[in-house]
Structure formats: C-alpha cells, structure tokens
Amino acid sequence: MLDSTGLLSSVNKRCDMEIGLVFPHCHIKNSPVMRKITSQNARFIMKGNDLNLMLMVTSCAIGGTLQYGYNLAIMNAPTIFIQNFVNETFRERWDVQLKNYQVTLVWTCIVSIYSLGGLAGALIAGPMSITFGRKKTMLLNNIFLMLSSLLALTSRAAKSFEMIIISRVLVGINAGISMNVQPMYFGESAPKHLRGAASLSSAIFTAFGVVLGQVVGLREILGSEPCWQYLLASNAIPGLIQLLTLPWFPESPRYLLIDRGDKEACINALRRLRGCEVQRSELDEILQEQAEAKGLRPSRPWELFADRNVRWQVISIITLSSAMQLCGNDSIYFYAYYVFKESGISPDMIQYITICTGTCEFTACIICNLLIERQGRKILLMGGYALMTVWAIVFTIALCFEHKVEWMPYLSMACIFTYILSFGMGPAGVTGVLPTEIFSQTARPAAYMIAGSMMWINLFIMGMIFPFLVSELGEFCFVPFAAVCFLSALYVGLVLPETKGKTLSAIANEFHKLNYRGQDKQGLPAPQAQYQLGEVCHSTAL
C-alpha cells in the first residue's frame, strides 16, 4: 500500500522547487521570507482550489447535464411546427393526409424516444467511464451530440421526420451518459467538504438548461416556424464549449489511482485541483479505498443485486431515483399552461410566465447548494418530499374548487411554484449525489447504471401514463404523486443514513447495520473505519 506520507513529501518537494523558481532569493527554507510566503498563501491556495474546481465543474456541466434540461425544454416551442412538418412529409411522399390522432402519435414518438435513448446512455455510461475514464467519457459523449445536431439541422431540407427521431435518440444517449458520469466525476474530484456542493451542481445546470431552453424557444429568438430546425440543433453550442475547455482540466484523482494505479497522475491531478496543500486525510481516504479495492474488478449491475453488503444501498438508489421521476414534478408543467390561462393570463404572455417555472427550479437548486453542507442530505430529501406532499394535496383541493371559488386559480398557480421549489431544494439535487457517497470505487459505475436506468425508465412510464391519469382521475390526478412523495419522505426518514462530511468507511458502517441487522452479535465482520472524521468546513463557494 502506498504511504500517504511519501506522497505528501513528494508533493511538498515539488512545491518547494516551484516556489524557489518564483523567489530565487529565498534559498533557506525556514527564512523569514519563506515563512511569510507560506503563511500568507494558505488562504490563497484554498481560494485557488475552489476556483479550479468551479471552473472544472462549469466546463463539464455546460456540455453535460445542462443538455438534459435544455433538450427537454426546447421541444415545447416547435410542437405545432414539427407536427405540420410531419403532416406535409406524409402528404408529399404518399399523398396521405394524416388524422389528428396519427400526427399526435408520431409526435409522441419523437418526444418519448428521448427517454429510451437516455436509458441506452445510462447502460453504456458505466463501461465507458471504466474504460476511458470520467473526463474522456464526457468528451467522447459529444460525438452523439454532434451527430444529433447535424441530423436535426438537415432534417427539414431532407424532408425527413425520421431524422428528427434518430436525432432525439442520439441526444438522449448523450444525456443518459452525462447524467451518470458527471456526478461521478464531480464527487470523485471534489474535497470532502465540497463533495455535496460539487455533485449538486449537476442539478443546478440541469435546471439552468431548462431555463435556457425556454428562453431560446421564445418566438422572438428560435421558437418561430422558419427557425425550428435551428432550435433543435442549437444544443451543439454547449457541446463545443465543453470540447474547447474540459481538456485543460485533470481526470478524477480516484480513478487515476484506484482504477488505473497511476500514482504520479493522481498526484498531479490533486495538485492541479488542490494546489500544493494536499491534505493527508484526503490521501489516506483514497489510499484506504485503493487497498480495499485491490484485486477487485469493477462490479456489474447484477452483481450488486446479489451482494448483501450493498443491499440497502441498492434499494435506496432504486427507490429515490424512481421517486424523483414518479413524484410528478415534470407533470406539473403539463398543468402550468391550463392554470395560467384560468388565472386570466393572456395566451401570448403565458410563454413568458412559463420561464418563471424553470427559473423557480433553478433558484431552488442554488439554495439547495448553499444548504447541503450545512443541513445535510437527509433533511433536504425528507423535507423536500414532505413539502411536495402538502402542495400536491393543496393543488388537488384548488383544482376541485377552481370553478366555485373565485381566487382558487391563483392558489393553483401558487402551488405550481411551491411544488417546483420544494422539488429543487431537495430531490432534484441530492438524489444524484448519493451513489457517489454510498458506493465504493469499484461499485460506483454499476450503481450509477442502476440509478440512471430507473430514472429513464420511470420518465418514459410517466410520459405514457400521465395522459390516462388526467383523463381517468381528473382533478384527483395528483393524488398518486402525493402518495409517492409521502412514502419517499417516510423511507428517507426511517432508512437512509446521513452522509454529510463522512468518509466512505463511516457510511459503510451505517449501512452495515441495515444490511446485517440483528446479526452483528453472531460474529459477522463489520467494515473498519481506520481514521477519524475531521471538522467539516461549511464553505459552499461553488
């Protein structure tokens, strides 16, 4: 096992050499000038570290999870235009005039195929992240994006709606890979006290992608009939930004040392992300995880289901990843247009008011980023789902009495914003952080494959069944969502342990009590925590 003291010594020697190059007159290590440099630069190094991490997160997320929210939002504006394009294509090819339900069926296929592409991306994200690494996988992922943009851009000239369908599959694969690999990359690159904030930035950029897609989709920009093909191809711009900037940042230090066994590359990555002040506790944690993973190959998803050591970890990510899609947050946008119209807002103004819903979720994710290292993951998850339960019930009551009480439409409109706020401040951000924190390096890619698959499968299911829920349940269509939110809050409160500021061994000890409940006294070995937790810094500079 590599000694962390040796690693630190190597790093410090490099720092001494670099300082000597900058200050050649300081030949004596303990001279007053050198002591002054050391003391004055401690805070500067920490600020530089936060800046390096922030730039890396921004570069990766612009071409990563931002694409998920952006490609969901940009499909709202050109709905009528693409439906007309499909109808015209059928008429020119086969001299057939499609009926309304047939056009709707093709449109539903175009929209829903995005989820199936995301599922495919989630399934290949694990093997790609193991083979190519986290950073290189994000860069290679842009191949799917560029092909998608090219097909969307040329579909109108080629008079082929099939190209749009293939384009949506490819951009779905891009989003599926990003949603899995990016949180893994951030969680493995960030220091422990910023791990939650860094991973949560994935949700922030997803919400920002929704807002950006809503803005770009305005009629005054690209949401008009002559420009819809440019709107669908505009997702190439964030991908180009990522291709130009991400290569300048290092690979995940944990991947370099644990998966590839490259000690020198790990040291260089830590130096670039942390500066010269490499903390021994951080090195100890990586080295301990390397020792535990020595001789083990990366786990496969089906192996996690059979491994009792991670039974409740797997149950947790399946439950919470499914709940994030089944809680009804995406469905609330379906009712937004109807509720805003009933509140007296003119149809021309609704597209601008709808931007406020995306902005609401974006703001909530930023607030969650500021709170996650102070309040912890558990309280945000449980509180978010509990509040969503309350707002779903109030929204149902408001829908029932909207034609009997004059001010009920305004209550419905308030419920839309509070529901989205509650989702953004808890489930939207925290859910993506958990697989990084509760699984080891060898099991993490498989865990993200399971979590991502559940998310995309449930997104597809919701897209298919929600119209039937509306038609069958009417005003009570949000009652099932209230039940999902209530059960999720109950599960988090009773089962999920807090992970804030804890090492992987400490978290493993918490889950060991669940996985082997009542059997510790029979001699079953418990995971060992070999180091003490230090004080957690509450900085959320990201």
C-alpha positions in Angstrom: 0.0 0.0 0.0 1.4 3.4 -1.0 2.2 5.6 2.1 0.5 8.9 2.2 3.5 10.5 4.0 5.6 9.6 1.0 3.1 11.2 -1.4 2.9 14.3 0.7 6.7 14.5 0.8 6.8 14.3 -2.9 4.2 17.0 -3.3 5.9 19.3 -0.8 9.3 18.9 -2.6 7.6 19.9 -5.8 6.1 22.9 -4.2 9.4 24.0 -2.7 11.0 23.7 -6.1 8.2 25.8 -7.7 8.4 28.5 -5.0 12.2 28.6 -5.5 11.7 29.3 -9.1 9.4 32.2 -8.4 11.5 33.5 -5.5 15.1 32.6 -6.3 16.5 34.8 -3.5 14.8 32.6 -0.9 17.3 29.8 -0.5 16.7 29.0 3.1 13.5 27.0 3.7 12.9 28.5 7.2 13.9 32.0 6.3 11.5 34.8 7.3 10.6 35.5 3.7 9.7 31.8 3.2 7.7 31.7 6.4 5.8 34.8 5.3 5.1 33.3 1.9 3.8 30.1 3.5 1.5 31.8 6.0 0.2 34.4 3.5 -0.6 31.9 0.8 -2.6 29.3 2.8 -5.8 31.1 2.2 -4.8 32.0 -1.4 -4.3 28.3 -2.2 -7.7 27.4 -0.8 -9.3 30.1 -2.9 -7.4 28.9 -5.9 -8.6 25.4 -5.3 -12.2 26.4 -5.1 -11.7 28.4 -8.3 -10.1 25.5 -10.2 -12.9 23.2 -9.1 -15.6 25.7 -10.0 -14.1 26.1 -13.5 -13.9 22.4 -14.0 -17.5 21.9 -12.8 -18.7 24.7 -15.2 -16.8 23.3 -18.2 -18.0 19.8 -17.7 -21.6 20.7 -16.8 -22.1 23.0 -19.8 -21.8 20.1 -22.1 -23.2 17.6 -19.6 -26.3 17.8 -17.5 -27.3 21.2 -19.0 -28.1 19.2 -22.1 -30.7 17.1 -20.3 -32.7 20.1 -19.2 -32.1 22.0 -22.4 -33.3 19.2 -24.7 -36.4 18.7 -22.6 -37.3 22.4 -22.8 -36.7 23.2 -26.4 -39.4 20.6 -27.6 -42.3 22.7 -26.3 -42.0 25.7 -28.6 -41.9 23.9 -32.0 -44.6 21.4 -31.3 -47.1 22.7 -33.9 -44.4 23.4 -36.4 -43.0 19.9 -36.3 -46.5 18.3 -36.4 -47.2 20.3 -39.5 -43.9 19.2 -41.0 -44.8 15.5 -40.3 -48.1 16.0 -42.0 -46.6 17.7 -45.0 -44.0 15.0 -45.4 -46.6 12.3 -45.5 -48.7 14.2 -48.0 -45.7 14.8 -50.3 -44.4 11.2 -50.1 -47.6 9.2 -50.2 -50.3 11.7 -50.8 -51.8 10.8 -47.5 -53.4 13.4 -45.1 -52.8 12.2 -41.5 -55.6 12.5 -39.0 -55.1 14.4 -35.8 -54.5 11.3 -33.6 -52.0 9.9 -36.1 -50.0 13.2 -36.1 -50.1 13.1 -32.3 -48.8 9.5 -32.3 -45.8 10.5 -34.4 -45.2 13.5 -32.2 -45.4 11.4 -29.1 -42.8 9.0 -30.6 -40.5 11.9 -31.3 -40.8 13.2 -27.7 -40.8 9.8 -25.9 -37.9 8.3 -27.8 -35.6 10.7 -25.9 -36.2 8.6 -22.8 -35.3 5.4 -24.5 -32.1 7.0 -25.8 -31.4 8.1 -22.2 -31.8 4.6 -21.0 -29.3 3.3 -23.6 -26.9 6.0 -22.5 -27.3 5.1 -18.8 -26.5 1.5 -19.6 -23.3 2.2 -21.5 -22.1 5.0 -19.2 -20.7 2.6 -16.6 -18.5 0.6 -19.0 -17.4 3.8 -20.8 -16.4 5.5 -17.5 -14.3 2.5 -16.5 -12.6 2.0 -19.9 -11.9 5.7 -20.9 -12.1 7.5 -17.5 -14.6 10.1 -16.4 -13.3 13.1 -18.3 -12.6 11.3 -21.5 -16.1 9.8 -21.4 -17.6 13.2 -21.2 -15.5 14.4 -24.2 -16.4 11.3 -26.3 -20.0 11.8 -25.4 -20.1 14.8 -27.7 -19.9 12.5 -30.7 -23.6 11.6 -30.1 -24.5 15.2 -29.6 -22.8 16.5 -32.8 -24.4 13.7 -34.9 -27.8 14.6 -33.3 -27.4 18.3 -34.1 -26.4 17.6 -37.7 -29.4 15.4 -38.3 -31.8 17.9 -36.7 -30.3 20.7 -38.7 -30.6 18.9 -42.1 -34.0 17.2 -41.4 -36.1 20.0 -42.9 -34.0 20.2 -46.1 -34.1 16.4 -46.4 -37.9 16.4 -45.7 -37.4 13.6 -43.3 -39.1 13.4 -39.9 -37.2 10.1 -39.3 -34.0 12.1 -39.0 -35.6 14.0 -36.1 -36.5 10.7 -34.4 -32.9 9.5 -34.8 -31.6 12.8 -33.6 -33.7 12.5 -30.4 -32.3 9.0 -29.8 -28.7 10.3 -30.1 -29.2 13.3 -27.9 -31.0 11.0 -25.4 -27.9 8.8 -25.3 -25.8 11.9 -24.7 -28.0 13.0 -21.8 -28.0 9.5 -20.3 -24.3 9.3 -20.2 -23.9 12.8 -18.8 -26.4 12.2 -16.0 -24.4 9.2 -14.8 -20.8 10.1 -15.4 -20.8 13.8 -14.5 -21.9 13.4 -10.8 -19.4 10.6 -10.5 -16.6 12.8 -11.9 -17.5 15.7 -9.6 -17.9 13.6 -6.5 -14.5 11.9 -7.0 -12.7 15.2 -7.8 -14.1 17.4 -5.0 -12.7 17.5 -1.5 -14.9 16.0 1.2 -16.3 19.3 2.5 -17.3 20.4 -1.0 -18.4 16.9 -2.3 -22.1 17.5 -1.9 -22.0 21.0 -3.4 -19.9 19.9 -6.4 -22.2 17.0 -7.1 -25.3 19.1 -6.6 -24.1 21.4 -9.4 -25.3 18.8 -11.8 -28.9 19.6 -10.8 -28.2 23.3 -10.9 -27.0 23.1 -14.5 -30.0 20.8 -15.4 -32.4 23.5 -14.1 -30.4 26.2 -15.9 -30.7 24.1 -19.1 -34.5 24.2 -18.7 -34.5 28.0 -18.3 -32.1 28.4 -21.2 -34.2 26.2 -23.4 -37.4 28.1 -22.5 -35.7 31.4 -23.4 -34.1 30.2 -26.6 -37.5 28.7 -27.6 -39.3 32.1 -27.4 -40.9 33.2 -30.7 -38.6 36.2 -30.8 -35.5 34.0 -30.8 -35.7 30.5 -32.3 -39.2 29.4 -31.5 -40.7 30.6 -34.8 -41.8 28.5 -37.8 -38.8 29.3 -40.0 -36.2 28.5 -37.3 -37.4 25.4 -35.5 -34.6 23.2 -37.1 -32.0 25.7 -35.8 -33.6 25.4 -32.3 -33.2 21.6 -32.3 -29.6 21.9 -33.5 -28.7 24.7 -31.0 -27.6 22.1 -28.4 -24.3 21.8 -30.3 -23.1 25.1 -28.9 -22.7 24.0 -25.3 -21.0 20.8 -26.6 -18.5 22.9 -28.5 -17.7 24.9 -25.3 -17.1 21.7 -23.4 -14.8 20.3 -26.1 -12.7 23.5 -26.0 -12.4 23.8 -22.2 -12.6 20.4 -20.5 -9.3 19.0 -21.9 -7.5 21.6 -19.8 -8.7 20.0 -16.5 -7.5 16.8 -14.8 -9.0 13.4 -14.7 -10.6 12.2 -11.4 -7.8 11.5 -8.9 -9.6 8.5 -7.5 -10.0 6.9 -11.0 -6.3 7.5 -11.7 -5.1 5.8 -8.6 -7.7 3.2 -7.8 -8.7 2.1 -11.4 -5.5 2.7 -13.3 -2.9 2.5 -10.5 -1.2 5.6 -11.8 0.3 7.3 -8.7 2.1 10.1 -10.5 -1.0 11.1 -12.4 -3.1 11.0 -9.2 -0.6 13.3 -7.5 -0.6 15.7 -10.5 -4.4 15.7 -10.6 -4.6 16.5 -6.9 -2.0 19.3 -7.2 -4.0 20.9 -10.0 -7.3 20.6 -8.1 -6.0 21.4 -4.6 -2.7 23.3 -5.2 0.3 22.4 -3.1 -1.6 22.0 0.1 -2.6 18.3 -0.3 -4.3 17.1 2.8 -3.0 13.9 4.3 -6.6 12.8 5.4 -7.7 13.0 1.8 -4.8 10.9 0.6 -5.4 8.4 3.4 -9.0 8.1 2.3 -8.1 7.4 -1.3 -5.3 5.0 -0.4 -7.6 3.1 2.0 -10.2 2.8 -0.7 -7.5 1.6 -3.1 -6.4 -1.0 -0.6 -9.9 -2.3 -0.1 -10.4 -2.5 -3.9 -7.0 -4.2 -4.6 -7.5 -7.3 -6.7 -11.2 -6.5 -7.3 -12.6 -5.8 -10.7 -15.4 -3.3 -11.3 -18.8 -4.7 -10.2 -21.5 -5.3 -12.7 -25.1 -4.2 -12.0 -26.5 -7.7 -11.5 -23.7 -8.4 -9.1 -24.8 -5.6 -6.8 -28.3 -7.1 -6.6 -26.8 -10.3 -5.3 -24.3 -8.7 -2.9 -25.7 -8.5 0.6 -23.0 -5.9 1.6 -24.7 -3.3 -0.5 -28.3 -4.5 -0.4 -29.8 -1.4 1.3 -27.6 0.9 -0.8 -29.1 -0.6 -4.0 -32.6 -0.4 -2.6 -32.0 3.3 -1.7 -30.8 4.4 -5.1 -33.6 2.4 -6.8 -36.3 4.0 -4.5 -35.0 7.5 -4.7 -34.2 7.5 -8.4 -37.7 6.2 -9.2 -39.3 8.7 -6.8 -37.6 11.6 -8.5 -39.5 10.8 -11.7 -42.7 9.5 -10.2 -43.2 12.5 -7.8 -45.0 14.5 -10.6 -42.6 17.4 -10.9 -42.4 17.1 -14.7 -46.2 16.6 -14.8 -46.8 19.9 -13.0 -45.5 21.6 -16.1 -48.3 20.0 -18.1 -50.9 21.8 -15.9 -49.0 25.1 -16.0 -50.5 26.4 -19.2 -54.0 25.4 -18.1 -53.7 27.0 -14.7 -52.1 30.2 -16.0 -54.9 30.5 -18.6 -57.6 30.0 -15.9 -55.9 32.8 -13.8 -56.6 35.3 -16.6 -53.2 35.5 -18.2 -53.3 36.0 -21.9 -52.0 33.2 -24.2 -49.4 35.5 -25.6 -47.9 36.1 -22.2 -48.0 32.5 -20.9 -44.8 31.6 -22.7 -43.0 34.3 -20.7 -44.7 33.3 -17.4 -43.6 29.7 -18.1 -40.0 30.8 -18.0 -40.6 31.7 -14.3 -41.3 28.0 -13.6 -37.9 27.0 -14.8 -36.3 29.9 -13.1 -38.0 28.8 -9.9 -36.4 25.4 -10.0 -33.0 26.9 -10.9 -33.2 29.2 -7.9 -34.2 26.3 -5.6 -31.3 24.2 -6.7 -28.9 27.1 -5.9 -30.4 27.4 -2.5 -30.0 23.7 -2.0 -26.4 24.1 -3.0 -25.9 26.6 -0.2 -27.7 24.4 2.4 -26.5 20.9 1.5 -23.2 21.1 3.5 -25.0 22.8 6.4 -28.2 20.9 6.8 -27.1 17.6 5.3 -28.6 15.3 2.6 -31.2 13.6 4.7 -33.1 16.7 5.9 -33.2 18.2 2.4 -34.5 15.0 0.9 -37.1 14.3 3.6 -38.2 17.9 3.8 -38.5 18.3 0.0 -40.7 15.3 -0.3 -42.8 16.2 2.7 -43.5 19.7 1.4 -44.3 18.3 -2.1 -46.9 16.0 -0.4 -48.5 19.1 1.2 -48.5 21.1 -2.0 -49.9 18.1 -4.0 -52.9 17.9 -1.6 -53.5 21.7 -1.7 -53.2 21.7 -5.5 -55.8 18.9 -5.7 -58.2 20.9 -3.5 -57.6 24.0 -5.6 -58.4 22.1 -8.8 -61.6 20.8 -7.3 -62.9 24.2 -6.3 -61.5 26.4 -9.1 -64.9 27.0 -10.7 -66.7 27.5 -7.3 -64.3 29.9 -5.6 -63.0 33.0 -7.4 -59.5 33.0 -6.0 -58.8 29.3 -6.4 -56.9 29.6 -9.8 -54.4 31.9 -8.0 -53.9 29.2 -5.3 -53.3 26.7 -8.1 -50.7 28.9 -9.6 -49.0 29.4 -6.3 -49.0 25.6 -5.8 -47.2 25.1 -9.1 -44.3 27.4 -8.0 -44.1 26.0 -4.4 -44.2 22.4 -5.7 -41.3 23.1 -8.1 -39.4 25.0 -5.3 -39.7 22.0 -3.0 -38.5 19.6 -5.6 -35.5 21.8 -6.5 -34.4 22.3 -2.9 -34.3 18.5 -2.1 -34.9 15.6 -4.5 -33.6 17.3 -7.7 -30.1 17.8 -6.3 -29.5 15.4 -3.5 -30.6 12.3 -5.4 -27.7 12.5 -7.8 -25.2 12.9 -5.0 -26.0 9.6 -3.2 -24.4 6.9 -5.5 -21.1 8.7 -5.2 -21.2 8.8 -1.4 -22.6 5.3 -0.6 -20.8 3.1 -3.0 -17.1 2.2 -3.3 -15.0 3.0 -6.4 -15.4 -0.5 -7.9 -19.2 -0.5 -7.4 -19.9 3.2 -8.3 -20.2 2.9 -12.1 -22.6 -0.1 -11.8 -24.6 1.9 -9.1 -25.0 4.8 -11.5 -26.1 2.5 -14.3 -28.9 1.2 -12.0 -29.9 4.7 -10.8 -29.8 6.1 -14.3 -31.8 3.2 -15.8 -34.5 3.6 -13.1 -34.7 7.3 -13.8 -35.1 7.0 -17.5 -37.5 4.0 -17.4 -39.8 5.9 -15.0 -39.5 9.1 -17.1 -40.8 7.1 -20.1 -43.5 5.4 -18.0 -44.7 8.8 -16.7 -44.8 10.2 -20.2 -47.0 7.3 -21.3 -49.4 7.0 -18.4 -49.9 10.7 -17.3 -52.5 11.5 -20.1 -54.5 8.5 -18.8 -54.2 9.7 -15.2 -55.6 13.0 -16.3 -58.5 11.5 -18.3 -59.4 9.0 -15.6 -58.8 10.9 -12.4 -59.4 14.4 -13.5 -58.8 16.9 -10.6 -57.5 14.0 -8.5 -54.6 13.1 -10.8 -52.1 14.4 -8.3 -53.2 12.1 -5.5 -50.9 9.3 -6.7 -48.0 11.8 -6.7 -48.8 12.9 -3.2 -48.7 9.2 -2.1 -45.3 8.7 -3.8 -43.9 11.9 -2.1 -45.2 10.8 1.3 -43.7 7.3 1.0 -40.4 8.7 -0.2 -40.2 11.1 2.8 -41.0 8.2 5.1 -38.3 6.0 3.5 -35.7 8.7 3.8 -36.6 9.4 7.4 -36.6 5.8 8.6 -33.9 4.2 6.4 -31.4 6.5 4.8 -28.4 7.5 7.0 -26.9 10.9 6.8 -23.7 11.1 4.6 -22.7 14.7 5.1 -18.9 15.0 5.8 -18.5 11.3 6.3 -15.9 9.0 4.7 -16.8 6.0 2.7 -15.9 3.7 5.6 -18.1 5.6 8.0 -21.0 5.5 5.6 -20.4 1.8 5.0 -20.6 1.2 8.8 -24.0 2.9 8.8 -25.3 0.6 6.0 -23.7 -2.4 7.6 -26.2 -2.1 10.5 -29.0 -2.3 8.0 -27.6 -5.0 5.7 -26.9 -7.3 8.7 -29.5 -6.1 11.1 -29.5 -8.2 14.3 -26.6 -10.4 13.1 -23.6 -8.4 14.3 -23.5 -10.3 17.6 -23.1 -13.6 15.7 -19.6 -12.7 14.6 -20.2 -11.1 11.2 -17.3 -8.7 10.4 -18.1 -5.1 10.2 -16.4 -2.7 7.9 -13.4 -0.9 9.5 -13.2 2.8 9.8 -9.5 3.5 10.1 -9.4 7.2 10.5 -11.2 9.9 12.5 -13.5 12.5 10.9 -12.2 16.0 10.9 -14.1 19.2 11.2 -16.2 19.8 8.1 -15.9 23.2 6.5 -19.3 24.7 5.7 -18.0 26.6 2.7 -20.2 26.3 -0.4 -18.1 28.5 -2.7 -19.4 26.6 -5.7 
